[in-house]
Amino acid sequence: MLYSSANHDPAKYAEPDKFVIDRDWTREPRHFAFGLGIHFCLGAELARTETQIAIRTLDERLPKLRIREGFSPRQLPGMVFRTWEEIEMTYDGPPLPRISTGGAAA
């Protein structure tokens, strides 16, 4: 068993090695990032929520952010985690202003 092979079966997952930010997981088999059964991560919902907020905020403040043209990201090998060596990004224009919901003082 290799942890890094989870969710990468091309017979079950459409384009398993491609990062698709708006992938519809309701149409894909169950994702195993947070385990299963009695070994399910207690912080899974918090991690999903934090990731959704971070990506949404980044997209709202830097709507033209993208991978630099001509850059090809390279995955680092690993038995447990899959990660990128680096990702070069480019952005045109000023960041949009922060949207504060109140609460904490700046």
C-alpha positions as CSV (number, residue, x, y, z in Angstrom):
1,M,0.0,0.0,0.0
2,L,1.3,3.5,-0.9
3,Y,-0.5,6.5,0.7
4,S,0.5,8.7,-2.2
5,S,-1.5,6.4,-4.6
6,A,-4.8,7.2,-2.9
7,N,-7.2,9.1,-5.2
8,H,-4.9,8.5,-8.2
9,D,-6.5,5.5,-9.9
10,P,-7.3,6.7,-13.4
11,A,-10.0,4.0,-13.6
12,K,-11.9,5.7,-10.8
13,Y,-10.9,9.4,-10.9
14,A,-11.1,11.7,-14.0
15,E,-7.6,13.2,-14.6
16,P,-6.3,12.1,-11.2
17,D,-2.9,13.8,-11.5
18,K,-4.3,17.2,-12.7
19,F,-5.1,20.0,-10.2
20,V,-8.6,21.1,-11.0
21,I,-9.6,23.8,-8.5
22,D,-13.3,23.5,-9.2
23,R,-13.5,19.7,-9.5
24,D,-17.0,18.4,-8.7
25,W,-16.3,15.9,-5.9
26,T,-20.0,15.0,-5.9
27,R,-19.4,13.2,-9.2
28,E,-16.1,11.5,-8.1
29,P,-15.6,8.5,-5.7
30,R,-14.9,9.2,-2.1
31,H,-11.7,11.2,-1.5
32,F,-9.3,9.6,1.1
33,A,-7.3,12.7,2.2
34,F,-8.5,12.6,5.7
35,G,-8.8,8.8,6.2
36,L,-11.8,6.6,6.6
37,G,-13.8,4.9,9.3
38,I,-12.4,5.0,12.8
39,H,-9.2,6.5,11.4
40,F,-11.0,9.6,10.1
41,C,-9.3,12.9,10.9
42,L,-11.2,14.9,13.6
43,G,-10.0,18.2,12.0
44,A,-11.0,17.3,8.5
45,E,-14.0,19.7,8.4
46,L,-11.9,22.6,9.8
47,A,-9.1,21.9,7.3
48,R,-11.6,21.9,4.4
49,T,-13.3,25.1,5.6
50,E,-9.9,26.9,6.1
51,T,-8.8,25.8,2.6
52,Q,-12.0,27.0,1.0
53,I,-11.8,30.4,2.7
54,A,-8.1,30.8,1.8
55,I,-8.6,29.9,-1.9
56,R,-11.7,32.0,-2.2
57,T,-10.0,35.0,-0.5
58,L,-6.9,34.6,-2.8
59,D,-9.2,34.5,-5.9
60,E,-11.2,37.5,-4.8
61,R,-8.2,39.7,-3.9
62,L,-5.9,38.6,-6.8
63,P,-8.4,37.5,-9.6
64,K,-5.6,37.5,-12.3
65,L,-3.2,35.3,-10.3
66,R,-2.0,32.4,-12.5
67,I,0.9,30.1,-13.0
68,R,3.7,31.8,-15.0
69,E,3.4,31.1,-18.7
70,G,5.9,28.5,-19.7
71,F,6.5,27.3,-16.1
72,S,6.1,23.5,-15.6
73,P,5.7,22.6,-11.9
74,R,7.7,19.6,-10.8
75,Q,6.4,17.2,-8.1
76,L,8.8,16.1,-5.4
77,P,8.9,12.3,-4.9
78,G,7.5,11.0,-1.6
79,M,5.8,7.9,-0.2
80,V,3.4,9.7,2.0
81,F,2.8,13.2,0.7
82,R,2.7,14.7,-2.8
83,T,4.0,18.2,-3.0
84,W,5.5,20.7,-5.5
85,E,9.1,21.8,-5.6
86,E,8.0,25.3,-6.4
87,I,5.2,27.1,-8.3
88,E,6.0,30.3,-10.1
89,M,3.0,32.6,-10.2
90,T,2.4,35.9,-12.0
91,Y,-0.2,38.6,-11.4
92,D,-1.3,41.7,-13.3
93,G,-2.7,44.6,-11.5
94,P,-3.1,45.8,-7.9
95,P,-4.6,43.6,-5.2
96,L,-8.2,44.3,-4.5
97,P,-8.9,45.8,-1.0
98,R,-9.5,43.5,2.0
99,I,-13.1,43.0,2.9
100,S,-13.4,43.2,6.7
101,T,-16.3,41.7,8.5
102,G,-15.5,43.6,11.6
103,G,-14.5,42.1,14.9
104,A,-10.8,42.3,15.6
105,A,-9.1,45.7,15.6
106,A,-6.5,46.3,12.9
